[in-house]
């Protein structure tokens, strides 16, 4: 499968705990941190939930 790069570009302060937990589940703990994940429906669903906080590259 293909991989995607997910970078946090906006702070999660003042956003619901569920969105903070989603970032943590993706492996992101700091601003401007980038992680590579395999592109699958579960990861894409998590990215969709926090799309306003992250930047995604194929």
mmCIF file as Biopython writes it, N, C-alpha, C and O atoms, coordinates in Angstrom:
data_model
#
loop_
_atom_site.group_PDB
_atom_site.id
_atom_site.type_symbol
_atom_site.label_atom_id
_atom_site.label_alt_id
_atom_site.label_comp_id
_atom_site.label_asym_id
_atom_site.label_entity_id
_atom_site.label_seq_id
_atom_site.pdbx_PDB_ins_code
_atom_site.Cartn_x
_atom_site.Cartn_y
_atom_site.Cartn_z
_atom_site.occupancy
_atom_site.B_iso_or_equiv
_atom_site.auth_seq_id
_atom_site.auth_asym_id
_atom_site.pdbx_PDB_model_num
ATOM 1   N N  . UNK A ? 1  ? 0.835   -1.197 0.000  1.0 0.0 1  A 1 
ATOM 2   C CA . UNK A ? 1  ? 0.000   0.000  0.000  1.0 0.0 1  A 1 
ATOM 3   C C  . UNK A ? 1  ? 0.877   1.258  0.000  1.0 0.0 1  A 1 
ATOM 4   O O  . UNK A ? 1  ? 2.058   1.218  0.345  1.0 0.0 1  A 1 
ATOM 5   N N  . UNK A ? 2  ? 0.276   2.340  -0.387 1.0 0.0 2  A 1 
ATOM 6   C CA . UNK A ? 2  ? 0.974   3.623  -0.424 1.0 0.0 2  A 1 
ATOM 7   C C  . UNK A ? 2  ? 1.084   4.196  0.989  1.0 0.0 2  A 1 
ATOM 8   O O  . UNK A ? 2  ? 0.327   3.831  1.889  1.0 0.0 2  A 1 
ATOM 9   N N  . UNK A ? 3  ? 2.038   5.095  1.153  1.0 0.0 3  A 1 
ATOM 10  C CA . UNK A ? 3  ? 2.173   5.772  2.445  1.0 0.0 3  A 1 
ATOM 11  C C  . UNK A ? 3  ? 1.838   7.244  2.270  1.0 0.0 3  A 1 
ATOM 12  O O  . UNK A ? 3  ? 1.961   7.798  1.177  1.0 0.0 3  A 1 
ATOM 13  N N  . UNK A ? 4  ? 1.415   7.865  3.356  1.0 0.0 4  A 1 
ATOM 14  C CA . UNK A ? 4  ? 1.134   9.295  3.352  1.0 0.0 4  A 1 
ATOM 15  C C  . UNK A ? 4  ? 1.926   9.943  4.479  1.0 0.0 4  A 1 
ATOM 16  O O  . UNK A ? 4  ? 2.194   9.315  5.503  1.0 0.0 4  A 1 
ATOM 17  N N  . UNK A ? 5  ? 2.296   11.201 4.281  1.0 0.0 5  A 1 
ATOM 18  C CA . UNK A ? 5  ? 2.977   11.982 5.309  1.0 0.0 5  A 1 
ATOM 19  C C  . UNK A ? 5  ? 1.954   12.910 5.936  1.0 0.0 5  A 1 
ATOM 20  O O  . UNK A ? 5  ? 1.252   13.637 5.233  1.0 0.0 5  A 1 
ATOM 21  N N  . UNK A ? 6  ? 1.870   12.886 7.241  1.0 0.0 6  A 1 
ATOM 22  C CA . UNK A ? 6  ? 0.925   13.712 7.981  1.0 0.0 6  A 1 
ATOM 23  C C  . UNK A ? 6  ? 1.726   14.658 8.864  1.0 0.0 6  A 1 
ATOM 24  O O  . UNK A ? 6  ? 2.534   14.213 9.679  1.0 0.0 6  A 1 
ATOM 25  N N  . UNK A ? 7  ? 1.505   15.965 8.706  1.0 0.0 7  A 1 
ATOM 26  C CA . UNK A ? 7  ? 2.220   16.981 9.465  1.0 0.0 7  A 1 
ATOM 27  C C  . UNK A ? 7  ? 1.213   17.850 10.204 1.0 0.0 7  A 1 
ATOM 28  O O  . UNK A ? 7  ? 0.261   18.352 9.608  1.0 0.0 7  A 1 
ATOM 29  N N  . UNK A ? 8  ? 1.428   18.025 11.510 1.0 0.0 8  A 1 
ATOM 30  C CA . UNK A ? 8  ? 0.560   18.917 12.273 1.0 0.0 8  A 1 
ATOM 31  C C  . UNK A ? 8  ? 0.982   20.357 12.003 1.0 0.0 8  A 1 
ATOM 32  O O  . UNK A ? 8  ? 2.140   20.715 12.213 1.0 0.0 8  A 1 
ATOM 33  N N  . UNK A ? 9  ? 0.040   21.187 11.537 1.0 0.0 9  A 1 
ATOM 34  C CA . UNK A ? 9  ? 0.353   22.571 11.193 1.0 0.0 9  A 1 
ATOM 35  C C  . UNK A ? 9  ? -0.373  23.582 12.071 1.0 0.0 9  A 1 
ATOM 36  O O  . UNK A ? 9  ? -0.111  24.781 11.985 1.0 0.0 9  A 1 
ATOM 37  N N  . UNK A ? 10 ? -1.287  23.105 12.916 1.0 0.0 10 A 1 
ATOM 38  C CA . UNK A ? 10 ? -2.039  24.005 13.789 1.0 0.0 10 A 1 
ATOM 39  C C  . UNK A ? 10 ? -2.159  23.363 15.167 1.0 0.0 10 A 1 
ATOM 40  O O  . UNK A ? 10 ? -2.298  22.145 15.283 1.0 0.0 10 A 1 
ATOM 41  N N  . UNK A ? 11 ? -2.106  24.182 16.198 1.0 0.0 11 A 1 
ATOM 42  C CA . UNK A ? 11 ? -2.182  23.697 17.560 1.0 0.0 11 A 1 
ATOM 43  C C  . UNK A ? 11 ? -3.562  23.110 17.874 1.0 0.0 11 A 1 
ATOM 44  O O  . UNK A ? 11 ? -4.579  23.565 17.349 1.0 0.0 11 A 1 
ATOM 45  N N  . UNK A ? 12 ? -3.576  22.103 18.728 1.0 0.0 12 A 1 
ATOM 46  C CA . UNK A ? 12 ? -4.826  21.466 19.132 1.0 0.0 12 A 1 
ATOM 47  C C  . UNK A ? 12 ? -5.432  22.110 20.378 1.0 0.0 12 A 1 
ATOM 48  O O  . UNK A ? 12 ? -6.445  21.635 20.891 1.0 0.0 12 A 1 
ATOM 49  N N  . UNK A ? 13 ? -4.824  23.179 20.862 1.0 0.0 13 A 1 
ATOM 50  C CA . UNK A ? 13 ? -5.365  23.884 22.022 1.0 0.0 13 A 1 
ATOM 51  C C  . UNK A ? 13 ? -6.750  24.435 21.659 1.0 0.0 13 A 1 
ATOM 52  O O  . UNK A ? 13 ? -6.960  24.930 20.552 1.0 0.0 13 A 1 
ATOM 53  N N  . UNK A ? 14 ? -7.673  24.342 22.591 1.0 0.0 14 A 1 
ATOM 54  C CA . UNK A ? 14 ? -9.066  24.783 22.433 1.0 0.0 14 A 1 
ATOM 55  C C  . UNK A ? 14 ? -9.866  23.929 21.460 1.0 0.0 14 A 1 
ATOM 56  O O  . UNK A ? 14 ? -10.904 24.367 20.963 1.0 0.0 14 A 1 
ATOM 57  N N  . UNK A ? 15 ? -9.399  22.719 21.180 1.0 0.0 15 A 1 
ATOM 58  C CA . UNK A ? 15 ? -10.166 21.764 20.384 1.0 0.0 15 A 1 
ATOM 59  C C  . UNK A ? 15 ? -10.570 20.613 21.292 1.0 0.0 15 A 1 
ATOM 60  O O  . UNK A ? 15 ? -9.927  20.387 22.317 1.0 0.0 15 A 1 
ATOM 61  N N  . UNK A ? 16 ? -11.618 19.883 20.938 1.0 0.0 16 A 1 
ATOM 62  C CA . UNK A ? 16 ? -12.109 18.807 21.806 1.0 0.0 16 A 1 
ATOM 63  C C  . UNK A ? 16 ? -11.057 17.735 22.092 1.0 0.0 16 A 1 
ATOM 64  O O  . UNK A ? 16 ? -10.151 17.503 21.291 1.0 0.0 16 A 1 
ATOM 65  N N  . UNK A ? 17 ? -11.199 17.092 23.246 1.0 0.0 17 A 1 
ATOM 66  C CA . UNK A ? 17 ? -10.272 16.036 23.661 1.0 0.0 17 A 1 
ATOM 67  C C  . UNK A ? 17 ? -10.233 14.912 22.631 1.0 0.0 17 A 1 
ATOM 68  O O  . UNK A ? 17 ? -9.183  14.306 22.419 1.0 0.0 17 A 1 
ATOM 69  N N  . UNK A ? 18 ? -11.339 14.635 22.003 1.0 0.0 18 A 1 
ATOM 70  C CA . UNK A ? 18 ? -11.388 13.569 21.001 1.0 0.0 18 A 1 
ATOM 71  C C  . UNK A ? 18 ? -10.413 13.841 19.852 1.0 0.0 18 A 1 
ATOM 72  O O  . UNK A ? 18 ? -9.772  12.919 19.347 1.0 0.0 18 A 1 
ATOM 73  N N  . UNK A ? 19 ? -10.304 15.100 19.443 1.0 0.0 19 A 1 
ATOM 74  C CA . UNK A ? 19 ? -9.385  15.445 18.366 1.0 0.0 19 A 1 
ATOM 75  C C  . UNK A ? 19 ? -7.934  15.367 18.843 1.0 0.0 19 A 1 
ATOM 76  O O  . UNK A ? 19 ? -7.056  14.957 18.084 1.0 0.0 19 A 1 
ATOM 77  N N  . UNK A ? 20 ? -7.681  15.752 20.079 1.0 0.0 20 A 1 
ATOM 78  C CA . UNK A ? 20 ? -6.330  15.625 20.640 1.0 0.0 20 A 1 
ATOM 79  C C  . UNK A ? 20 ? -5.930  14.154 20.717 1.0 0.0 20 A 1 
ATOM 80  O O  . UNK A ? 20 ? -4.788  13.797 20.424 1.0 0.0 20 A 1 
ATOM 81  N N  . UNK A ? 21 ? -6.876  13.306 21.113 1.0 0.0 21 A 1 
ATOM 82  C CA . UNK A ? 21 ? -6.615  11.868 21.191 1.0 0.0 21 A 1 
ATOM 83  C C  . UNK A ? 21 ? -6.365  11.276 19.807 1.0 0.0 21 A 1 
ATOM 84  O O  . UNK A ? 21 ? -5.565  10.352 19.661 1.0 0.0 21 A 1 
ATOM 85  N N  . UNK A ? 22 ? -7.037  11.799 18.803 1.0 0.0 22 A 1 
ATOM 86  C CA . UNK A ? 22 ? -6.830  11.333 17.439 1.0 0.0 22 A 1 
ATOM 87  C C  . UNK A ? 22 ? -5.417  11.657 16.968 1.0 0.0 22 A 1 
ATOM 88  O O  . UNK A ? 22 ? -4.764  10.822 16.343 1.0 0.0 22 A 1 
ATOM 89  N N  . UNK A ? 23 ? -4.946  12.861 17.264 1.0 0.0 23 A 1 
ATOM 90  C CA . UNK A ? 23 ? -3.571  13.227 16.913 1.0 0.0 23 A 1 
ATOM 91  C C  . UNK A ? 23 ? -2.576  12.297 17.610 1.0 0.0 23 A 1 
ATOM 92  O O  . UNK A ? 23 ? -1.595  11.858 17.011 1.0 0.0 23 A 1 
ATOM 93  N N  . UNK A ? 24 ? -2.841  12.008 18.872 1.0 0.0 24 A 1 
ATOM 94  C CA . UNK A ? 24 ? -1.964  11.118 19.636 1.0 0.0 24 A 1 
ATOM 95  C C  . UNK A ? 24 ? -1.966  9.708  19.019 1.0 0.0 24 A 1 
ATOM 96  O O  . UNK A ? 24 ? -0.922  9.060  18.940 1.0 0.0 24 A 1 
ATOM 97  N N  . UNK A ? 25 ? -3.130  9.249  18.591 1.0 0.0 25 A 1 
ATOM 98  C CA . UNK A ? 25 ? -3.241  7.924  17.969 1.0 0.0 25 A 1 
ATOM 99  C C  . UNK A ? 25 ? -2.495  7.869  16.636 1.0 0.0 25 A 1 
ATOM 100 O O  . UNK A ? 25 ? -1.999  6.814  16.241 1.0 0.0 25 A 1 
ATOM 101 N N  . UNK A ? 26 ? -2.418  8.997  15.954 1.0 0.0 26 A 1 
ATOM 102 C CA . UNK A ? 26 ? -1.664  9.065  14.707 1.0 0.0 26 A 1 
ATOM 103 C C  . UNK A ? 26 ? -0.157  9.121  14.967 1.0 0.0 26 A 1 
ATOM 104 O O  . UNK A ? 26 ? 0.637   8.955  14.041 1.0 0.0 26 A 1 
ATOM 105 N N  . UNK A ? 27 ? 0.235   9.351  16.212 1.0 0.0 27 A 1 
ATOM 106 C CA . UNK A ? 27 ? 1.649   9.405  16.560 1.0 0.0 27 A 1 
ATOM 107 C C  . UNK A ? 27 ? 2.227   10.802 16.528 1.0 0.0 27 A 1 
ATOM 108 O O  . UNK A ? 27 ? 3.445   10.976 16.502 1.0 0.0 27 A 1 
ATOM 109 N N  . UNK A ? 28 ? 1.352   11.808 16.531 1.0 0.0 28 A 1 
ATOM 110 C CA . UNK A ? 28 ? 1.799   13.203 16.476 1.0 0.0 28 A 1 
ATOM 111 C C  . UNK A ? 28 ? 1.694   13.796 17.877 1.0 0.0 28 A 1 
ATOM 112 O O  . UNK A ? 28 ? 0.636   13.751 18.505 1.0 0.0 28 A 1 
ATOM 113 N N  . UNK A ? 29 ? 2.814   14.357 18.361 1.0 0.0 29 A 1 
ATOM 114 C CA . UNK A ? 29 ? 2.798   14.929 19.708 1.0 0.0 29 A 1 
ATOM 115 C C  . UNK A ? 29 ? 3.226   16.391 19.741 1.0 0.0 29 A 1 
ATOM 116 O O  . UNK A ? 29 ? 3.039   17.062 20.757 1.0 0.0 29 A 1 
ATOM 117 N N  . UNK A ? 30 ? 3.800   16.901 18.643 1.0 0.0 30 A 1 
ATOM 118 C CA . UNK A ? 30 ? 4.272   18.288 18.619 1.0 0.0 30 A 1 
ATOM 119 C C  . UNK A ? 30 ? 3.845   18.977 17.328 1.0 0.0 30 A 1 
ATOM 120 O O  . UNK A ? 30 ? 3.552   18.327 16.324 1.0 0.0 30 A 1 
ATOM 121 N N  . UNK A ? 31 ? 3.818   20.271 17.377 1.0 0.0 31 A 1 
ATOM 122 C CA . UNK A ? 31 ? 3.532   21.072 16.195 1.0 0.0 31 A 1 
ATOM 123 C C  . UNK A ? 31 ? 4.669   20.895 15.187 1.0 0.0 31 A 1 
ATOM 124 O O  . UNK A ? 31 ? 5.835   20.808 15.573 1.0 0.0 31 A 1 
ATOM 125 N N  . UNK A ? 32 ? 4.336   20.843 13.921 1.0 0.0 32 A 1 
ATOM 126 C CA . UNK A ? 32 ? 5.280   20.653 12.809 1.0 0.0 32 A 1 
ATOM 127 C C  . UNK A ? 32 ? 5.937   19.277 12.794 1.0 0.0 32 A 1 
ATOM 128 O O  . UNK A ? 32 ? 6.902   19.068 12.058 1.0 0.0 32 A 1 
ATOM 129 N N  . UNK A ? 33 ? 5.444   18.348 13.579 1.0 0.0 33 A 1 
ATOM 130 C CA . UNK A ? 33 ? 5.967   16.986 13.552 1.0 0.0 33 A 1 
ATOM 131 C C  . UNK A ? 33 ? 5.342   16.237 12.381 1.0 0.0 33 A 1 
ATOM 132 O O  . UNK A ? 33 ? 4.149   16.381 12.116 1.0 0.0 33 A 1 
ATOM 133 N N  . UNK A ? 34 ? 6.136   15.447 11.687 1.0 0.0 34 A 1 
ATOM 134 C CA . UNK A ? 34 ? 5.656   14.681 10.544 1.0 0.0 34 A 1 
ATOM 135 C C  . UNK A ? 34 ? 5.793   13.194 10.833 1.0 0.0 34 A 1 
ATOM 136 O O  . UNK A ? 34 ? 6.812   12.737 11.352 1.0 0.0 34 A 1 
ATOM 137 N N  . UNK A ? 35 ? 4.749   12.446 10.487 1.0 0.0 35 A 1 
ATOM 138 C CA . UNK A ? 35 ? 4.792   10.993 10.601 1.0 0.0 35 A 1 
ATOM 139 C C  . UNK A ? 35 ? 4.376   10.398 9.263  1.0 0.0 35 A 1 
ATOM 140 O O  . UNK A ? 35 ? 3.604   11.002 8.518  1.0 0.0 35 A 1 
ATOM 141 N N  . UNK A ? 36 ? 4.890   9.214  8.966  1.0 0.0 36 A 1 
ATOM 142 C CA . UNK A ? 36 ? 4.494   8.494  7.757  1.0 0.0 36 A 1 
ATOM 143 C C  . UNK A ? 36 ? 3.637   7.320  8.178  1.0 0.0 36 A 1 
ATOM 144 O O  . UNK A ? 36 ? 4.020   6.533  9.043  1.0 0.0 36 A 1 
ATOM 145 N N  . UNK A ? 37 ? 2.480   7.209  7.562  1.0 0.0 37 A 1 
ATOM 146 C CA . UNK A ? 37 ? 1.556   6.126  7.866  1.0 0.0 37 A 1 
ATOM 147 C C  . UNK A ? 37 ? 1.126   5.455  6.576  1.0 0.0 37 A 1 
ATOM 148 O O  . UNK A ? 37 ? 1.126   6.069  5.509  1.0 0.0 37 A 1 
ATOM 149 N N  . UNK A ? 38 ? 0.764   4.199  6.687  1.0 0.0 38 A 1 
ATOM 150 C CA . UNK A ? 38 ? 0.238   3.476  5.546  1.0 0.0 38 A 1 
ATOM 151 C C  . UNK A ? 38 ? -1.172  3.983  5.257  1.0 0.0 38 A 1 
ATOM 152 O O  . UNK A ? 38 ? -1.971  4.195  6.169  1.0 0.0 38 A 1 
ATOM 153 N N  . UNK A ? 39 ? -1.458  4.171  3.985  1.0 0.0 39 A 1 
ATOM 154 C CA . UNK A ? 39 ? -2.762  4.711  3.587  1.0 0.0 39 A 1 
ATOM 155 C C  . UNK A ? 39 ? -3.798  3.590  3.620  1.0 0.0 39 A 1 
ATOM 156 O O  . UNK A ? 39 ? -3.818  2.721  2.748  1.0 0.0 39 A 1 
ATOM 157 N N  . UNK A ? 40 ? -4.658  3.624  4.641  1.0 0.0 40 A 1 
ATOM 158 C CA . UNK A ? 40 ? -5.751  2.652  4.739  1.0 0.0 40 A 1 
ATOM 159 C C  . UNK A ? 40 ? -6.984  3.379  5.272  1.0 0.0 40 A 1 
ATOM 160 O O  . UNK A ? 40 ? -6.868  4.509  5.747  1.0 0.0 40 A 1 
ATOM 161 N N  . UNK A ? 41 ? -8.142  2.766  5.204  1.0 0.0 41 A 1 
ATOM 162 C CA . UNK A ? 41 ? -9.379  3.462  5.610  1.0 0.0 41 A 1 
ATOM 163 C C  . UNK A ? 41 ? -9.368  3.982  7.048  1.0 0.0 41 A 1 
ATOM 164 O O  . UNK A ? 41 ? -9.934  5.040  7.325  1.0 0.0 41 A 1 
ATOM 165 N N  . UNK A ? 42 ? -8.731  3.251  7.964  1.0 0.0 42 A 1 
ATOM 166 C CA . UNK A ? 42 ? -8.701  3.688  9.357  1.0 0.0 42 A 1 
ATOM 167 C C  . UNK A ? 42 ? -7.888  4.976  9.513  1.0 0.0 42 A 1 
ATOM 168 O O  . UNK A ? 42 ? -8.325  5.915  10.180 1.0 0.0 42 A 1 
ATOM 169 N N  . UNK A ? 43 ? -6.721  5.015  8.905  1.0 0.0 43 A 1 
ATOM 170 C CA . UNK A ? 43 ? -5.865  6.204  8.995  1.0 0.0 43 A 1 
ATOM 171 C C  . UNK A ? 43 ? -6.530  7.378  8.287  1.0 0.0 43 A 1 
ATOM 172 O O  . UNK A ? 43 ? -6.515  8.495  8.804  1.0 0.0 43 A 1 
ATOM 173 N N  . UNK A ? 44 ? -7.110  7.146  7.119  1.0 0.0 44 A 1 
ATOM 174 C CA . UNK A ? 44 ? -7.763  8.227  6.381  1.0 0.0 44 A 1 
ATOM 175 C C  . UNK A ? 44 ? -8.944  8.794  7.167  1.0 0.0 44 A 1 
ATOM 176 O O  . UNK A ? 44 ? -9.214  9.993  7.101  1.0 0.0 44 A 1 
ATOM 177 N N  . UNK A ? 45 ? -9.645  7.944  7.906  1.0 0.0 45 A 1 
ATOM 178 C CA . UNK A ? 45 ? -10.743 8.410  8.750  1.0 0.0 45 A 1 
ATOM 179 C C  . UNK A ? 45 ? -10.253 9.291  9.880  1.0 0.0 45 A 1 
ATOM 180 O O  . UNK A ? 45 ? -10.880 10.300 10.204 1.0 0.0 45 A 1 
ATOM 181 N N  . UNK A ? 46 ? -9.124  8.910  10.489 1.0 0.0 46 A 1 
ATOM 182 C CA . UNK A ? 46 ? -8.550  9.730  11.564 1.0 0.0 46 A 1 
ATOM 183 C C  . UNK A ? 46 ? -8.075  11.072 11.011 1.0 0.0 46 A 1 
ATOM 184 O O  . UNK A ? 46 ? -8.275  12.113 11.638 1.0 0.0 46 A 1 
ATOM 185 N N  . UNK A ? 47 ? -7.444  11.044 9.833  1.0 0.0 47 A 1 
ATOM 186 C CA . UNK A ? 47 ? -6.978  12.289 9.212  1.0 0.0 47 A 1 
ATOM 187 C C  . UNK A ? 47 ? -8.164  13.193 8.908  1.0 0.0 47 A 1 
ATOM 188 O O  . UNK A ? 47 ? -8.091  14.407 9.102  1.0 0.0 47 A 1 
ATOM 189 N N  . UNK A ? 48 ? -9.241  12.612 8.439  1.0 0.0 48 A 1 
ATOM 190 C CA . UNK A ? 48 ? -10.443 13.402 8.110  1.0 0.0 48 A 1 
ATOM 191 C C  . UNK A ? 48 ? -10.997 14.100 9.353  1.0 0.0 48 A 1 
ATOM 192 O O  . UNK A ? 48 ? -11.520 15.210 9.259  1.0 0.0 48 A 1 
ATOM 193 N N  . UNK A ? 49 ? -10.885 13.455 10.513 1.0 0.0 49 A 1 
ATOM 194 C CA . UNK A ? 49 ? -11.408 14.028 11.755 1.0 0.0 49 A 1 
ATOM 195 C C  . UNK A ? 49 ? -10.600 15.239 12.219 1.0 0.0 49 A 1 
ATOM 196 O O  . UNK A ? 49 ? -11.120 16.098 12.932 1.0 0.0 49 A 1 
ATOM 197 N N  . UNK A ? 50 ? -9.327  15.311 11.816 1.0 0.0 50 A 1 
ATOM 198 C CA . UNK A ? 50 ? -8.468  16.419 12.248 1.0 0.0 50 A 1 
ATOM 199 C C  . UNK A ? 50 ? -7.868  17.150 11.051 1.0 0.0 50 A 1 
ATOM 200 O O  . UNK A ? 50 ? -6.781  17.718 11.158 1.0 0.0 50 A 1 
ATOM 201 N N  . UNK A ? 51 ? -8.559  17.143 9.920  1.0 0.0 51 A 1 
ATOM 202 C CA . UNK A ? 51 ? -8.019  17.731 8.691  1.0 0.0 51 A 1 
ATOM 203 C C  . UNK A ? 51 ? -7.743  19.219 8.809  1.0 0.0 51 A 1 
ATOM 204 O O  . UNK A ? 51 ? -6.939  19.753 8.045  1.0 0.0 51 A 1 
ATOM 205 N N  . UNK A ? 52 ? -8.393  19.908 9.754  1.0 0.0 52 A 1 
ATOM 206 C CA . UNK A ? 52 ? -8.162  21.331 9.954  1.0 0.0 52 A 1 
ATOM 207 C C  . UNK A ? 52 ? -6.879  21.594 10.755 1.0 0.0 52 A 1 
ATOM 208 O O  . UNK A ? 52 ? -6.445  22.741 10.866 1.0 0.0 52 A 1 
ATOM 209 N N  . UNK A ? 53 ? -6.276  20.549 11.307 1.0 0.0 53 A 1 
ATOM 210 C CA . UNK A ? 53 ? -5.063  20.690 12.107 1.0 0.0 53 A 1 
ATOM 211 C C  . UNK A ? 53 ? -3.816  20.144 11.410 1.0 0.0 53 A 1 
ATOM 212 O O  . UNK A ? 53 ? -2.698  20.413 11.849 1.0 0.0 53 A 1 
ATOM 213 N N  . UNK A ? 54 ? -3.996  19.384 10.336 1.0 0.0 54 A 1 
ATOM 214 C CA . UNK A ? 54 ? -2.872  18.700 9.709  1.0 0.0 54 A 1 
ATOM 215 C C  . UNK A ? 54 ? -2.791  18.991 8.209  1.0 0.0 54 A 1 
ATOM 216 O O  . UNK A ? 54 ? -3.745  19.450 7.580  1.0 0.0 54 A 1 
ATOM 217 N N  . UNK A ? 55 ? -1.598  18.700 7.666  1.0 0.0 55 A 1 
ATOM 218 C CA . UNK A ? 55 ? -1.379  18.761 6.219  1.0 0.0 55 A 1 
ATOM 219 C C  . UNK A ? 55 ? -0.992  17.354 5.787  1.0 0.0 55 A 1 
ATOM 220 O O  . UNK A ? 55 ? -0.175  16.702 6.437  1.0 0.0 55 A 1 
ATOM 221 N N  . UNK A ? 56 ? -1.581  16.885 4.686  1.0 0.0 56 A 1 
ATOM 222 C CA . UNK A ? 56 ? -1.328  15.521 4.223  1.0 0.0 56 A 1 
ATOM 223 C C  . UNK A ? 56 ? -0.678  15.557 2.861  1.0 0.0 56 A 1 
ATOM 224 O O  . UNK A ? 56 ? -1.119  16.283 1.970  1.0 0.0 56 A 1 
ATOM 225 N N  . UNK A ? 57 ? 0.387   14.763 2.697  1.0 0.0 57 A 1 
ATOM 226 C CA . UNK A ? 57 ? 1.080   14.635 1.418  1.0 0.0 57 A 1 
ATOM 227 C C  . UNK A ? 57 ? 1.119   13.163 1.039  1.0 0.0 57 A 1 
ATOM 228 O O  . UNK A ? 57 ? 1.309   12.300 1.896  1.0 0.0 57 A 1 
ATOM 229 N N  . UNK A ? 58 ? 0.943   12.883 -0.222 1.0 0.0 58 A 1 
ATOM 230 C CA . UNK A ? 58 ? 1.003   11.491 -0.695 1.0 0.0 58 A 1 
ATOM 231 C C  . UNK A ? 58 ? 2.426   11.057 -0.889 1.0 0.0 58 A 1 
ATOM 232 O O  . UNK A ? 58 ? 2.676   9.918  -1.284 1.0 0.0 58 A 1 
#
